[in-house]
Amino acid sequence: MKAELFIAGESGTEIYIPAVEDGIEWSTERWGVPGKLTFRVLADHLLDFSEGSAVQLRVNGAKVFFGFVFTQKRDKENWISVTAYDQLRYLKNKDTYLYENRTASEVVKMIAADFALNVGEIEDTGYVIAERSEMDTSLFDIIQNALDITLVNTRQMFVLYDDFGSLTVKNIAGMYVQNDNGTYLMIDETTGENFEYTSSIDSNTYNKIKLYQDDAKEGKRQVYGIMQDSANINKWGVLQYCDTVSEGENGEAKAEALLSLYNKKTRNLRITNAFGDVRVRAGSLLVVKLDLGDQKVENFMLVEKVKHTFRNGEHFMDLTLRGGEFVA
């Protein structure tokens, strides 16, 4: 395994390949967080970069990360600890948007144009959002709200990520990590060193959905409808989720989708020190085959978070996964 790090110089005309200590870490999360690259380089009389300098990571020639230096931390031994983020970092900016009849993919393109962000493959998310008001909200949240509305109404999950310098939106149904021979990348007892597994109804579990609708003319909020699972209420007590129904939105379909999404235990699964594969990013789908004690898992799971570590010619990754009753 050969990991190569490149940093653009202060002037933008030089490219440095610095000496790196303690390896390189690259991490991604499925929503709300930019891709991050951290590393330590030795400061010498030739190395000349600053905040805003471009950074690339390539592994065995494959393009893995493209971003920009945001933080430097120096010590007396002349080592510089560097944190770089990909283009998604600029989605932490806040703004106000009022839009009508746009899909989530069109919202991404609109924001990218306004903030001069590079765009790559943007799949059509399909569902048209009739009207949406976002006041003084982070660009991340504006986009994620549009993707969440799409998920509730279509049950299709899309993921936003930066693909080596280009904003990308893909349906997770097309993000299987597949090998050249047609098999899928699998995590099992031999490829993952250890796992942490918990189950809970304490977070993101709801067995009763209550929807409201605002009446602008009357200035009132009225209960639109309630959907619940009486059996799980008897087992767990009432765990209620409240939300609103916008004009033109199918409230019954929304209630059904929300109950389907949340009326279950959350099961968290984290794999540590699995053999690394740079194709794996947040949003990828992997085959997981593990005996967890109270159940056996043998199905595709969604990567919610992944941290890749490249050190001394070796590559490992830590994964946080969801799928079925697993919610990271």
Disulfide bonds with the S-S distance in Angstrom:
none
